[in-house]
Amino acid sequence: MIGLSIHKFEEGIVNEDAVKATQKWIAVSDGAGGGGVFADLWSKYLVEHFPDEPITDYQTFDKWMDGIWEPFYNECEELAKVEGGMLLNKFYDEGSFATIVAVWEDGHWMSYGDSVAFCYDRTSRKLQHSFGRIVEFNNPPYLVNCKDSTNEKGFKCGKFDFHKNSVVFVASDALAHYILMMHEVAHEEHYKDELQEAIDAQTKDSNFIMTALGMKKADFEKDVIDKLLNCRNEWNFKQHLQSLRKKGLIGHDDYSIAIL
């Protein structure tokens, strides 16, 4: 098990992602700083309070959330009161936002938002994942809030078909988009329509796809999966992500991965 997380390639900013890898599960939470406050604290809190038993339906997820939110809310309310003014009002009005994705040792996975769970089979060379079509990364993600109820529409769960030659991991959205994109580009004949749909959306993600399609076709296992899995520490992870940024293959974001 390994968990790696680095902040955006800027000076003096906070990493709003959180990652945890245990014997029983791996999880990534992507704190959403675009709304609310304390996104970094909320993402860390979620992964630190994650259950050892698989969450296999929305009711279990909702019950887990209902059982953990209040201590976080009370603690952050006190922090916000010290700051007062706009920050306190923003906390009361908006709360804190984050995604969450996890995979347990038995292959069960759950997600809420656009962080993604993956299972790569080295024998069949097939990739299973928890996301939908790649163009859906353009949609605003569902987010877990520390003060509001979740929405059943945002919850997904399932179970990976895996064995000893499978690699199971989770990633936050920018890195997840890169992985899915490179898999589809490497198997372009199967994903032509899906890739074209994402290109036609004319977003920043469209540019990454066009860049990938314009490069020499990668061997997905060797050039994408293995290079990521060989990042055994944050320094190597950072060097690899910086290289992908320079090539125009990945967005500007915090980056996190956890490997079971």
Secondary structure by P-SEA (a helix, b strand, c coil): cbbbbbccccccccccbbbbbcccccbbbbbbcccccaaaaaaaaaaaaccccccccaaaaaaaaaacaaaaaaaaaaaaaaaccaaaaaaaaccccbbbbbcccccbbbbccccccbbbbccccccccccccccccccccbbbbccbbbbcccbbbbbbbccccccccccccaaaaaaaaaaaaaaccccaaaaaaaaacccaaaaaaaaaaaccccccccccaaaaaacccaaaaaaaaaaaaaaccccccbbbbbcc
